[in-house]
Amino acid sequence: MKKIGFLIGLFSLILVFGAQAQQTAASGPVISFKEKSIDFGDIVQGAKVEHTFVLTNTGNAPLVISNVAATCGCTVPNWPKEPVAPGSSAEIKVSFNSTGKMGKQNSIVRIYSNASEPIEKVSLISNVLPKTN
């Protein structure tokens, strides 16, 4: 009987400390995206398309985005330079210029921040078709 009481007490302690560890791990800024990928489908070569990715700071400290970089010069991001307060949302606008591109395109944009995951990725997908005269 004493063993059962001891085991119940030990199990309770493990649950309490486990919950505290999870709470600690989630502290600080956390980026959550409404969507992390957009597919423009077929576009004609030379077309310029853009999309706005909405992010929310679901953490408990201000989120600072230090840099946003694309895999290609054809993709240009614009991001908030001010900290994003906990519970607030912000926008990252990304434009893609298909000039000189052909076929399936997948542009990756990396977001560098002070979040618990310091590098997040979003992507723009398209299929560039030749111009018809």
N, CA, C and O of each residue as an XYZ file, in Angstrom:
532
protein
N       0.830     -1.193      0.000
C       0.000      0.000      0.000
C       0.876      1.258      0.000
O       0.576      2.240     -0.680
N       1.976      1.206      0.786
C       2.880      2.356      0.812
C       3.535      2.558     -0.555
O       3.798      3.685     -0.975
N       3.796      1.427     -1.245
C       4.403      1.527     -2.569
C       3.472      2.238     -3.546
O       3.917      3.055     -4.352
N       2.188      1.927     -3.471
C       1.214      2.555     -4.365
C       1.147      4.055     -4.098
O       1.127      4.856     -5.033
N       1.114      4.431     -2.831
C       1.095      5.852     -2.471
C       2.352      6.558     -2.949
O       2.293      7.681     -3.450
N       3.499      5.885     -2.789
C       4.761      6.452     -3.243
C       4.753      6.635     -4.768
O       5.161      7.682     -5.272
N       4.287      5.614     -5.497
C       4.242      5.686     -6.957
C       3.294      6.779     -7.444
O       3.600      7.479     -8.410
N       2.151      6.930     -6.785
C       1.209      7.992     -7.153
C       1.845      9.359     -6.927
O       1.721     10.249     -7.768
N       2.522      9.527     -5.803
C       3.202     10.787     -5.505
C       4.306     11.080     -6.510
O       4.450     12.214     -6.967
N       5.083     10.061     -6.853
C       6.158     10.219     -7.822
C       5.600     10.588     -9.201
O       6.128     11.474     -9.873
N       4.542      9.910     -9.611
C       3.897     10.193    -10.889
C       3.369     11.627    -10.921
O       3.491     12.312    -11.937
N       2.786     12.078     -9.819
C       2.263     13.448     -9.743
C       3.387     14.469     -9.904
O       3.228     15.467    -10.607
N       4.517     14.219     -9.254
C       5.660     15.128     -9.381
C       6.163     15.187    -10.826
O       6.491     16.259    -11.335
N       6.219     14.042    -11.468
C       6.672     14.004    -12.857
C       5.741     14.825    -13.741
O       6.205     15.568    -14.606
N       4.436     14.699    -13.534
C       3.472     15.475    -14.315
C       3.639     16.974    -14.089
O       3.614     17.754    -15.042
N       3.808     17.376    -12.839
C       3.946     18.798    -12.508
C       5.211     19.377    -13.141
O       5.161     20.429    -13.778
N       6.344     18.694    -12.967
C       7.591     19.209    -13.522
C       7.597     19.147    -15.047
O       8.193     20.009    -15.693
N       6.955     18.156    -15.626
C       6.836     18.065    -17.081
C       6.046     19.226    -17.641
O       6.420     19.792    -18.668
N       4.951     19.593    -16.979
C       4.126     20.720    -17.422
C       4.907     22.022    -17.316
O       4.803     22.879    -18.194
N       5.691     22.181    -16.247
C       6.499     23.390    -16.093
C       7.565     23.471    -17.180
O       7.843     24.553    -17.697
N       8.162     22.333    -17.528
C       9.188     22.321    -18.571
C       8.588     22.723    -19.914
O       9.220     23.457    -20.673
N       7.377     22.254    -20.222
C       6.732     22.636    -21.472
C       6.411     24.120    -21.481
O       6.551     24.778    -22.512
N       5.989     24.647    -20.358
C       5.661     26.067    -20.265
C       6.916     26.908    -20.490
O       6.866     27.925    -21.183
N       8.042     26.489    -19.909
C       9.292     27.209    -20.061
C       9.759     27.169    -21.511
O      10.252     28.171    -22.029
N       9.610     26.025    -22.171
C      10.061     25.889    -23.550
C       9.291     26.816    -24.488
O       9.831     27.244    -25.509
N       8.052     27.128    -24.162
C       7.225     27.964    -25.034
C       7.377     29.455    -24.736
O       6.712     30.274    -25.370
N       8.237     29.822    -23.787
C       8.379     31.237    -23.460
C       9.187     31.945    -24.544
O       9.949     31.319    -25.282
N       9.006     33.256    -24.624
C       9.667     34.043    -25.656
C       8.767     34.196    -26.862
O       7.627     33.732    -26.848
N       9.267     34.847    -27.913
C       8.453     35.032    -29.115
C       8.322     33.726    -29.906
O       9.250     32.919    -29.954
N       7.161     33.537    -30.521
C       6.893     32.362    -31.355
C       6.167     32.837    -32.615
O       5.157     33.536    -32.522
N       6.678     32.459    -33.793
C       6.028     32.832    -35.056
C       5.041     31.746    -35.460
O       5.379     30.563    -35.494
N       3.821     32.162    -35.764
C       2.814     31.264    -36.334
C       2.303     31.908    -37.617
O       1.885     33.066    -37.613
N       2.339     31.157    -38.712
C       1.869     31.664    -39.996
C       0.474     31.159    -40.301
O       0.133     30.018    -39.990
N      -0.334     32.017    -40.912
C      -1.655     31.611    -41.380
C      -1.486     30.570    -42.484
O      -2.240     29.598    -42.551
N      -0.501     30.777    -43.343
C      -0.133     29.832    -44.405
C       1.353     30.001    -44.675
O       1.893     31.096    -44.516
N       2.021     28.920    -45.086
C       3.457     28.985    -45.322
C       3.829     28.771    -46.784
O       5.009     28.747    -47.132
N       2.823     28.616    -47.636
C       3.090     28.407    -49.048
C       1.922     28.938    -49.871
O       0.762     28.839    -49.473
N       2.255     29.499    -51.021
C       1.220     29.959    -51.952
C       1.589     29.444    -53.345
O       2.739     29.546    -53.772
N       0.611     28.899    -54.032
C       0.816     28.399    -55.388
C       0.033     29.292    -56.349
O      -1.198     29.311    -56.329
N       0.752     30.021    -57.179
C       0.118     30.922    -58.144
C      -0.394     30.175    -59.373
O      -1.109     30.751    -60.193
N      -0.039     28.909    -59.506
C      -0.447     28.141    -60.680
C       0.308     28.609    -61.909
O       1.474     28.992    -61.816
N      -0.349     28.581    -63.058
C       0.276     29.006    -64.315
C       0.292     30.527    -64.416
O      -0.727     31.191    -64.225
N       1.475     31.063    -64.723
C       1.609     32.493    -65.006
C       2.431     32.632    -66.287
O       3.197     31.733    -66.635
N       2.276     33.739    -66.977
C       2.996     33.979    -68.229
C       4.347     34.607    -67.919
O       4.462     35.463    -67.041
N       5.365     34.171    -68.649
C       6.711     34.705    -68.457
C       6.683     36.226    -68.527
O       6.096     36.806    -69.441
N       7.322     36.863    -67.555
C       7.344     38.321    -67.459
C       6.330     38.869    -66.471
O       6.389     40.041    -66.101
N       5.392     38.020    -66.040
C       4.383     38.469    -65.071
C       5.023     38.675    -63.701
O       5.966     37.979    -63.323
N       4.492     39.640    -62.975
C       4.909     39.883    -61.593
C       3.714     39.574    -60.702
O       2.617     40.095    -60.906
N       3.944     38.719    -59.711
C       2.879     38.354    -58.775
C       3.377     38.626    -57.365
O       4.580     38.627    -57.107
N       2.444     38.854    -56.463
C       2.848     39.067    -55.071
C       1.838     38.433    -54.134
O       0.684     38.189    -54.485
N       2.321     38.177    -52.927
C       1.475     37.586    -51.899
C       1.892     38.160    -50.551
O       3.059     38.483    -50.329
N       0.924     38.279    -49.666
C       1.187     38.752    -48.311
C       1.009     37.588    -47.347
O      -0.083     37.035    -47.220
N       2.095     37.222    -46.668
C       2.049     36.188    -45.640
C       1.757     36.867    -44.305
O       2.443     37.814    -43.923
N       0.746     36.385    -43.603
C       0.368     36.950    -42.309
C       0.954     36.071    -41.213
O       0.761     34.855    -41.202
N       1.674     36.707    -40.293
C       2.235     35.981    -39.156
C       1.677     36.558    -37.868
O       1.289     37.725    -37.811
N       1.641     35.727    -36.838
C       1.202     36.156    -35.511
C       2.260     35.742    -34.508
O       2.796     34.636    -34.577
N       2.558     36.632    -33.578
C       3.462     36.302    -32.484
C       2.621     35.641    -31.396
O       1.935     36.322    -30.634
N       2.676     34.313    -31.329
C       1.899     33.572    -30.331
C       2.690     33.346    -29.050
O       2.239     32.626    -28.159
N       3.854     33.950    -28.954
C       4.672     33.828    -27.753
C       4.316     34.885    -26.724
O       3.277     35.539    -26.811
N       5.209     35.039    -25.740
C       4.944     35.982    -24.654
C       5.996     37.087    -24.545
O       6.134     37.718    -23.497
N       6.740     37.320    -25.638
C       7.737     38.395    -25.684
C       7.718     38.987    -27.094
O       7.282     38.324    -28.035
N       8.187     40.228    -27.251
C       8.189     40.851    -28.578
C       9.016     40.050    -29.595
O      10.095     39.545    -29.284
N       8.488     39.951    -30.794
C       9.147     39.254    -31.898
C       9.886     40.286    -32.742
O       9.297     41.273    -33.181
N      11.173     40.056    -32.968
C      11.979     40.953    -33.791
C      12.452     40.176    -35.017
O      13.181     39.192    -34.895
N      12.034     40.622    -36.184
C      12.476     40.008    -37.432
C      13.724     40.758    -37.873
O      13.658     41.937    -38.221
N      14.861     40.071    -37.855
C      16.130     40.732    -38.162
C      16.434     40.768    -39.656
O      17.100     41.687    -40.133
N      15.946     39.767    -40.398
C      16.205     39.739    -41.836
C      15.217     38.790    -42.506
O      14.721     37.848    -41.888
N      14.945     39.053    -43.767
C      14.145     38.157    -44.599
C      14.887     38.058    -45.921
O      15.136     39.072    -46.572
N      15.242     36.837    -46.324
C      16.049     36.644    -47.526
C      15.417     35.603    -48.438
O      14.898     34.587    -47.977
N      15.470     35.871    -49.739
C      14.921     34.954    -50.742
C      16.048     34.189    -51.423
O      17.203     34.613    -51.401
N      15.696     33.056    -52.027
C      16.681     32.213    -52.698
C      17.093     32.752    -54.062
O      18.036     32.249    -54.673
N      16.395     33.766    -54.535
C      16.654     34.273    -55.885
C      16.368     35.766    -55.925
O      15.499     36.257    -55.204
N      17.102     36.491    -56.769
C      16.870     37.926    -56.912
C      15.523     38.254    -57.536
O      15.092     39.406    -57.526
N      14.861     37.240    -58.079
C      13.543     37.433    -58.691
C      12.445     37.548    -57.632
O      11.305     37.890    -57.947
N      12.791     37.262    -56.392
C      11.823     37.292    -55.291
C      12.256     38.356    -54.294
O      13.368     38.310    -53.768
N      11.369     39.319    -54.037
C      11.714     40.446    -53.163
C      10.751     40.502    -51.980
O       9.548     40.683    -52.167
N      11.279     40.348    -50.752
C      10.424     40.429    -49.567
C      10.434     41.821    -48.944
O      11.405     42.567    -49.075
N       9.354     42.154    -48.274
C       9.235     43.391    -47.500
C       8.620     42.993    -46.166
O       7.558     42.371    -46.138
N       9.280     43.345    -45.048
C       8.843     42.875    -43.739
C       8.822     44.006    -42.725
O       9.427     45.055    -42.951
N       8.126     43.801    -41.598
C       8.047     44.849    -40.570
C       9.392     45.006    -39.861
O      10.031     44.026    -39.479
N       9.798     46.244    -39.698
C      11.070     46.524    -39.018
C      10.867     46.762    -37.518
O      11.828     46.743    -36.748
N       9.629     46.981    -37.112
C       9.313     47.195    -35.696
C       8.993     45.855    -35.037
O       8.504     44.948    -35.710
N       9.259     45.707    -33.731
C       8.907     44.461    -33.032
C       7.400     44.184    -33.099
O       6.581     45.103    -33.100
N       7.065     42.904    -33.155
C       5.669     42.470    -33.168
C       5.329     42.016    -31.749
O       5.909     41.057    -31.241
N       4.393     42.707    -31.119
C       4.030     42.419    -29.727
C       3.367     41.044    -29.611
O       2.783     40.555    -30.578
N       3.454     40.421    -28.433
C       2.759     39.145    -28.222
C       1.268     39.281    -28.541
O       0.614     40.228    -28.106
N       0.746     38.328    -29.302
C      -0.663     38.346    -29.680
C      -0.969     39.191    -30.902
O      -2.087     39.152    -31.417
N       0.006     39.954    -31.373
C      -0.206     40.817    -32.544
C       0.204     40.106    -33.827
O       0.944     39.122    -33.810
N      -0.302     40.634    -34.939
C       0.022     40.079    -36.255
C       0.780     41.105    -37.080
O       0.729     42.304    -36.807
N       1.480     40.618    -38.087
C       2.223     41.472    -39.016
C       2.201     40.797    -40.383
O       1.775     39.651    -40.521
N       2.667     41.530    -41.386
C       2.646     41.018    -42.754
C       4.043     41.025    -43.364
O       4.830     41.949    -43.160
N       4.323     39.972    -44.114
C       5.520     39.919    -44.942
C       5.023     39.853    -46.378
O       4.405     38.871    -46.791
N       5.301     40.915    -47.136
C       4.872     40.964    -48.538
C       6.024     40.476    -49.411
O       7.165     40.915    -49.268
N       5.701     39.564    -50.312
C       6.723     38.988    -51.178
C       6.260     39.095    -52.627
O       5.138     38.711    -52.958
N       7.136     39.622    -53.494
C       6.804     39.705    -54.918
C       7.766     38.821    -55.710
O       8.943     38.692    -55.371
N       7.239     38.224    -56.763
C       8.014     37.342    -57.636
C       7.916     37.866    -59.061
O       6.819     38.097    -59.572
N       9.077     38.055    -59.707
C       9.147     38.524    -61.089
C       9.584     37.344    -61.955
O      10.694     36.834    -61.798
N       8.717     36.911    -62.863
C       8.992     35.718    -63.669
C       9.807     35.990    -64.940
O      10.002     35.087    -65.753
N      10.280     37.221    -65.113
C      11.098     37.536    -66.290
C      12.328     36.628    -66.322
O      13.059     36.518    -65.337
N      12.543     35.981    -67.468
C      13.704     35.101    -67.618
C      13.524     33.725    -67.003
O      14.450     32.915    -67.042
N      12.383     33.443    -66.447
C      12.107     32.142    -65.817
C      11.224     31.314    -66.736
O      10.501     31.854    -67.573
N      11.288     30.004    -66.575
C      10.446     29.121    -67.367
C      10.212     27.836    -66.571
O      11.113     27.327    -65.904
N       8.993     27.330    -66.656
C       8.665     26.068    -65.997
C       8.354     26.240    -64.519
O       8.041     27.337    -64.057
N       8.444     25.142    -63.789
C       8.104     25.107    -62.363
C       9.109     25.939    -61.563
O      10.320     25.753    -61.689
N       8.601     26.849    -60.747
C       9.437     27.712    -59.901
C       9.004     27.548    -58.448
O       7.814     27.499    -58.140
N       9.985     27.465    -57.570
C       9.710     27.363    -56.133
C      10.684     28.278    -55.404
O      11.820     27.889    -55.131
N      10.251     29.477    -55.092
C      11.097     30.444    -54.392
C      10.893     30.296    -52.892
O       9.769     30.355    -52.394
N      11.993     30.104    -52.187
C      11.956     29.967    -50.732
C      12.379     31.292    -50.113
O      13.354     31.909    -50.543
N      11.638     31.719    -49.103
C      11.958     32.940    -48.368
C      12.214     32.542    -46.920
O      11.376     31.908    -46.280
N      13.386     32.924    -46.412
C      13.754     32.607    -45.025
C      13.538     33.837    -44.154
O      13.930     34.949    -44.509
N      12.901     33.611    -43.000
C      12.627     34.684    -42.050
C      13.503     34.443    -40.825
O      13.366     33.422    -40.150
N      14.404     35.382    -40.538
C      15.321     35.282    -39.401
C      14.797     36.168    -38.272
O      14.493     37.342    -38.483
N      14.695     35.594    -37.073
C      14.130     36.358    -35.960
C      14.680     35.855    -34.625
O      15.527     34.964    -34.568
N      14.170     36.454    -33.571
C      14.535     36.041    -32.214
C      13.538     35.024    -31.657
O      13.495     34.811    -30.446
N      12.740     34.397    -32.515
C      11.721     33.437    -32.077
C      12.367     32.142    -31.592
O      13.561     31.914    -31.781
N      11.550     31.304    -30.965
C      12.037     30.018    -30.474
C      12.606     29.177    -31.620
O      13.573     28.442    -31.422
N      12.021     29.276    -32.807
C      12.592     28.709    -34.038
C      13.152     29.907    -34.807
O      12.385     30.630    -35.442
N      14.469     30.136    -34.769
C      15.020     31.383    -35.311
C      14.946     31.542    -36.829
O      15.074     32.657    -37.334
N      14.742     30.446    -37.564
C      14.608     30.545    -39.017
C      13.332     29.821    -39.437
O      13.173     28.623    -39.203
N      12.435     30.568    -40.059
C      11.200     30.001    -40.618
C      11.271     30.160    -42.128
O      11.985     31.027    -42.631
N      10.536     29.331    -42.849
C      10.526     29.405    -44.315
C       9.095     29.493    -44.828
O       8.182     28.856    -44.302
N       8.926     30.299    -45.869
C       7.676     30.330    -46.626
C       8.065     30.171    -48.097
O       9.208     30.430    -48.474
N       7.117     29.747    -48.918
C       7.468     29.530    -50.319
C       6.406     30.045    -51.272
O       5.218     30.090    -50.955
N       6.875     30.431    -52.454
C       6.023     30.858    -53.559
C       6.259     29.880    -54.706
O       7.392     29.682    -55.143
N       5.186     29.276    -55.182
C       5.279     28.279    -56.239
C       4.518     28.789    -57.458
O       3.445     29.379    -57.333
N       5.082     28.556    -58.626
C       4.386     28.924    -59.863
C       4.893     28.057    -61.002
O       5.932     27.405    -60.895
N       4.154     28.063    -62.072
C       4.562     27.403    -63.306
C       4.576     28.478    -64.388
O       3.527     28.958    -64.818
N       5.781     28.847    -64.822
C       5.928     29.947    -65.777
C       5.809     29.405    -67.201
O       6.569     28.535    -67.627
N       4.834     29.948    -67.915
C       4.570     29.556    -69.301
C       5.155     30.592    -70.253
O       5.270     31.762    -69.890
N       5.527     30.182    -71.472
C       6.070     31.156    -72.430
C       5.004     32.155    -72.856
O       3.809     31.860    -72.870
N       5.480     33.352    -73.202
C       4.567     34.379    -73.726
C       4.029     33.921    -75.071
O       4.734     33.288    -75.857
N       2.785     34.248    -75.318
C       2.222     33.973    -76.643
C       1.985     35.306    -77.337
O       1.471     36.248    -76.735
N       2.358     35.375    -78.589
C       2.221     36.643    -79.317
C       0.945     36.728    -80.069
O       0.683     37.732    -80.730
